[in-house]
């Protein structure tokens, strides 16, 4: 069912907020107005639409702009020729032509009208005739605003401006119709809540709760993309809570709501779900430690590892005889669950392995105590973390959520000490690329053997020696290797 626009909202005199928004638009007017003039001269409508209009009103700048037009794709291509720096037609089958103009990336889509098969979220796309018809198919009212060009006439048929001002997420029509057409919009509602700190309208929450199971018809890749954007948003806790409270998480990330373990009668353990969200918040606060080339950016791997680091606890929880609750080996179990879930969501192999490893290693530090680790143990910690060491530092620090100030300070101080020891050893040794004092070719030459399994075993022996004793030099390594070889191959054992 198509939503009915409120014509009183669609255009006419601008409010103070609208005027402010149009003034913000004028900051990018050269590229926008040039494009508008070209289409207007050719007798076609074109309007800036969707997210860019919303973001202009929120003073959130972007170099990516979306437009809707009455012109068909072939005409759009002709109008862009000679004006844009580069034009591409990868989305032409869906009515979209893209281009680059100076520093701007533009996508121009012919007005569309869509109908959906109830068993699929893929619409049957047909070209529409009016801007209002095109806006009616948008996911949320805040994304159903437009600015006609080159006149700068503001078009807001569904009250998106009011929603932006009130920080509300509403659908242009009924949420049931909208989510039935495209169930991914339920994930997008949670993502926008996390990105903008907007509150979904109660009717939206009700529909998400009633229709949560419908998300299962959406491809894993599309769900993954929305989940990754949500986790990397400024306020992921808001969006994750919405996924859990509506039941969507039961279908897309069931390990998360499973963390809401019932407390035992003595309240001997924390609420693991709330603990995990707090660890995520604290990991975000520590992200400046991960900035590259002076640039700070959301780190999905460390955020997702923080969120799911304890997902092994539900499967490993045991109540001991004294009422104590234990979660033995939840790090190992959690690493396997993380790998399985991320594989199901079609994350990249690199992301899967990085998150899996962080979950597996997140308890390792707790054996450090007050600094009892030997240098050998510190080397192994660095070796096992590998390229993830900086992320492991963040995750381990974020995992301290105790309210006991003395205990929290002791943990922080102990980890400070560990990092200082790593830095000292790094100055003395090549910790980031620890290798034995002899390579494979030298091993074969010393032992008089060719390539094979025994070379690998010898290399492993020398690596353990390197971990335990640090750099001992080629001569000492040669003597140790020969002694190891003689012990393995005593006279007459052939």
N, C-alpha and C positions, 0 to 999 in steps of 0.2 A: 504494500500500500504506500503510495507516495505521500509525503508529508505536505500539509497545506501551509504555504507561506503566509506570514502576517504582512500584508501589503504595507501597513503603516510603518513597518520597520525597514522596508526595502530600499528606500532612497529618500531624496528630499533634503531638507536643511540638516546640516551636520551639528551634532552636539559638540560640546567642548572637547570631549574625549576623542570624538571622530576627527575633529579638526587637528588635534594633536597628532593623531595617527596619520592623517594625510600629510602633515608637515614632515613627519618622519619619513614618509614615502618620498617626499621631494628630495631627500638626501641622496636617493639613488635614482632621481628623476632622469638624468641624461640617458642611461641605457633603457629605462622603462618607457620614457616618452618617445624616444627614437623608434622603439619597436611599435608603440601604439600608433604613431603617425604613419608608419609604413602600412599597417593593416587597415587603418581608417581610410587612407588614400585609395586602397584597393577595394573598399566597400565591405570590409569585414570587421566584426566585433572582436575585441580581445580584452581580457581582463586579468589582472594579477589576482590569484585565488589561493585559498587554502591556508596551509601553515605559514607561508611568508607573510600574509596579511595579519594573521594572529600574532606572529612574532614581532612584526613592526609595532603593533599596539602594546606589546609587552617590552618593547625596547630591547629585543633580542636580535641582533644583527646576524645576517647570513649572506653568503655569496651565492646561494642556490635559490633560484626563483621559479615558481610554477605559474603557468598561464593557461587559461581556457579560451578557446576561440571558436567562432562560427565557421572558420575556414577549414577545408578538408586537408589532410596531411600533404598531398601533392602541392597544394597551393601554399601551405606553410613553408615547405622546402623552397619553393620559388621565391617567396618573399624574404627568406633569410639569406638566400644566395647574394653574395656581394656585400652583405652587411655584417654577418657573423664571421668570426675568425675561423670557425670550424663547425660543420653541421654533421649530425649523425642520425640514422633512422632505425636504430636497433629496436625501438618501441613502436614502429610504424603500424604493425598489425593491431595494436591497441589504440591507434590514433595519436601517438605521441612522437614528436620530433624534438630532438635535443640539439643544443648548440652552445658554443662558448663565445662570449663577447668580452674582450679585455679580461678582467678578473672574474667575470660573472659566468655562472653555468645556468642555462635556461632550459626548461622543459615546457613545450607548448603542446597542449592536447585539445583535440577537437571536442566540442560539446558532446557529452555522451548520455545515453539513457541505457540502463542496465536491467536485466531480469535474471533471476537466479533459479537454478534447479535446487530444490530442497535437500538433495543428497550431495551437493557440492558447493564450495564457496567460490567457484570460478563462474563469473557472470557471462551471460551472452551479451556481447557489447554491440550496441547500435548507436549510430550518431544521433545526437539530439539537435534541437533547433534553437533553444534559448539558454541563456545563462542561468536563469532560475531553475530550469529543468536539470541542468548540470549540477547546480549546488544541492538540489534535493537528494542526490545520491551519495552525498558526502557522509563520512562516519559520524561527526559530531558538529553541533551548531557552531562551535568556535572555529571550525575548519570550513564552514559554509559561508564565509564572507568573501567579498570580492571588491576590487576597485577597477572600474571601467577606464580604459585608456583611449585616447589621451586626456579625457575630460576630468579624470580623478573622481568620478561619481562613485560614492560609496554604496554598495549593495549588500544588505544584511537581512534576508527574508526570514531567518529563523532565530533572531535574537542572539547571535553569536557575540556581539559587542557586550551585551549585558552579562553573558556568561564569562567573558574574559574579565570584566570588571568585578564580577562576583566570585571568580575563581571556581566555576562550576563546570562539570562535564555533563552535557545533555546531548541527546540525539535529535536530529531535525524532526523526525517523526517519532513513533513509539519505539522504545528500545527493543521490544520483542520483534518488531518487523526488521529493524536494523540488524540485530544479531542473528536473526534467522537467515537473512540474506547473506551475511558474512560473519561467521562466528569469530573470526580473528579480531573483530572489533572489540570483543570483550578483553582480549589481551592488550589491545591498544589503549583501552580505557585505563587499565592498570599502569601501562607504560607512561601515558600522559600524566597520570596522578603522580608518578615518580619523578617525571621530568619537570613538571610545573608546580607541584604541590597544590593541585586543584582537587576539589572534592567531587566525586561522582554524585549526581542527582540520585535521591532514594529510589526512583523508578529504575534507574540504570543498575543500581546494586541489586534490586529485586529481580530484574530480568537476568542479570549475570548469574545469580544464585540458582534460579529456576532452569536456566539453559546451559549450565556449565558443561554438561556431558557433550553438548554439540561441538565443543572445541575439538573433539576426537576426529572430525572429518577434515580438519585442517592438516596440511602436510607438516612433518616434523621440522623441515627447514624453515617454514614461515613462523612457527612457534618459537624455534630457536632464535631467530632474528629479533623477535619482539622481546624475548626474555633477556637477550644480551643487551639490548638497548635499555631495558628496565634496570638491570643490574648496574649499568654504567651511568645511570641518571643521577642527578644531584641528590635525590631523596628516595633511594631504592626501598627503604623500609616501608614507606607508604604504599607503594605498589605491591610489594610482596605480601603485606598484611591483607590487601584487598584480594589478591589471588587466593590466599588461604581461607579468608572468611567467607568468600563466595563459593568455595569448593572447586574453583578452576585449578588450583594447585594439585588437587587430587588426581587430575588427569595429565598435567604437564610436568609436574615435579613432585610426585607423591611423597618422596623422602622428606620434604620440608614440613608438611603438616604432621607427618609421623613423629616429628621431634616434640610434639606437644604431649609429652609423657605425663601420665598421671603421677602426681607426687605421692610418695609413700606416707604413711600416717605420721611419721616423725619428721617429714620434710627434710630428709637427709641429702637431697641433691637439688640442684637448680632446675628451673624451667629451661630445658635444653633449647626449645624454640626461641624464647626471648633472649637467652644467652647467645645464640647464634646470630640473631639480628644485632645484638650489641657488639659482638666481635666484628661484624660487617661494618657497623658505624665507626668503630675504632680503627679498622683497617683503612677506611677512607680517610680518616684524619691523619694517618701515617703515610698516605700516598706521596706526599712531597719527597720522601726519601727515595722514591723510585723515578723521579723525573729524569728525562734524558735530554742532554744538550740544553739544560736549563728550562725545558718545557715540561710542565706538569699536565698529565692527562689521566683519565680514568683507566685503571688497569683491571680488565675483566678477570684475568686469571686469578689475581690475588683476592679480588672481591668475591668471586664465586667459590674459591677455596675457603674463604672465611665463612661464607654462608653455609656451606655443606660439610665443614670439617668434622662435625660430630654426627654425621648421618649413620654411622655404624653403631651408635649407642642403643637405639631401640632393639636391635638384634642381639646385643651383647649384655643387656642389663640383667643383673642377678641380685637377688636379695640374700645376703649372707645370714647366718644364724643369729648374729648380734643385731640384725636390723640394718646393717650397713649395706649401701647400694654400690655395686661395682660394675664397671664397663670394660672388662679386660679385653685387650686386643681390638678395641673399637676403631683404632687408627688403621689397622690392616683391613678389617672388614669394611670400614668406610671408604677406603681407597678403591676397593673392588666395586662397591656400589656406585661410587662417583664415576668410575670408568664405564660401567654398564649404562647408567642414565645418560651420560653425555654422548655415548655412542648412539643411543636410541634417538637423541635429539640432533644427531648429525653434526656435532661439533667437529672441528678439524682434529686430526690425529695429534698435532702438536699441543693444542689446547687441552685435549683429553689427558695426555701424558703429563703435562705440567700440573694440572689440577690434581690428578691422581697422586703424583709424587708429593705435592705439598700436604695433601691430606694424610698420606702415609707417614710423613716426617714431622707432623705438627706437635707430637708429644716428645720428640727426641730430646729437646732441651731440658725436660724435667728431670733427667738423670744427672744434670750438671751440678745440682745442689748449690753449695757455696763456692764452687770452683774446684771440685775434686777431680775433674777430668784431667787426664794426662794430655801432653801435647799430641800424643798419638790419637786420642779420642777427638781432639779438636780438629786434627787433620781429616779424620774420617767424616766428621760432621760437614766440613767444607767440601770434601770429595763427593759425598752422597748428595748434597744439595746441588752441586754443580752450578749451572747458570742461574738456578733459582735461589741462590743464597740470599740475595737482597729481598726477594719476596718472602722467603722463609723468615727472615728477620722481622718483617712487617707482620706476618701471620702470627708468629709466636708472641710478639709483644701485644698484638691485638687480642690474643686469647686469654689475657688476664682481665677478668671481670669481677674479681672479688671486691667486696665492700670493706674488707678489713684493710685499712690503710697501711698498717705495718707489714702485712703479708704482700700487698701490692708493691710497696716500696722495695721489699726484699727481692721480689721477682725482677723488678726493673733494674735494680742494682746488679743482680747476678747476670742479667743479660747484657748490661753495659760492660761488665767484666769479660764476658765471653767475646763480645765484639772487639774489645780492646786486645784480647789475646790473639784473635784471628788477624787483626791488623799487624800485631808485632811479628807473628809467624810469617805473614805475607811479605813483610820487609826482609825477612831472613831467607825465605824460600819462595819458590814459584807455586804458591798454594793454588792459584787458579788453574794450573795445568800440571798437577802432580803426576809425575811419571817415575818409574824405577830408574836406578842409576845405569842400567844397561838396557839397550833396545833388543828387538827380536833378532836382528842380524848378529849382534854381538853374542847373544845367548847361543845361537846355533854354532857360531865359530868356536866358542869356549867349550861347549859340550860335544862338538863334533857330530851334530845331528842335523837332519834336514827339516823342512817345514812339516808341521803336524801338531797333534794334540799336546805332546810333551813340551813344545815351545810355549804354548799358552799356559800350561801349568807352571812352568818355570817363571814366566812373566808375572803370573799371579803371586807366586812366592815372593818375588822381588818387590812387587807392589806392597805386599803386607809388611815386608821389611822396611820399606820406605815410610809407610805409615807409622810404624812403631819407633823407628830410630831417626827419622829425618834423612837428610842427605848424608851418605857415608862415603861417597866417592866410588869410582869404577873399580879400583883395586880391591877394596873391602867387599864390594858387591860381588866381585869375581870369586873371592875366597868363599863367601857365604853360599854362592851358587854351586860351586864345586862340592862343598860339604853336603849341601842338600841333595845333590845328584848322587853322591856316593852313598848316602843313607838310603836313597830309593833303589839304588842298584848295587847292593853289596857283591863282593867277589863270589863267583859261582852261582849267581842267581839267574843267569841267562838261560 
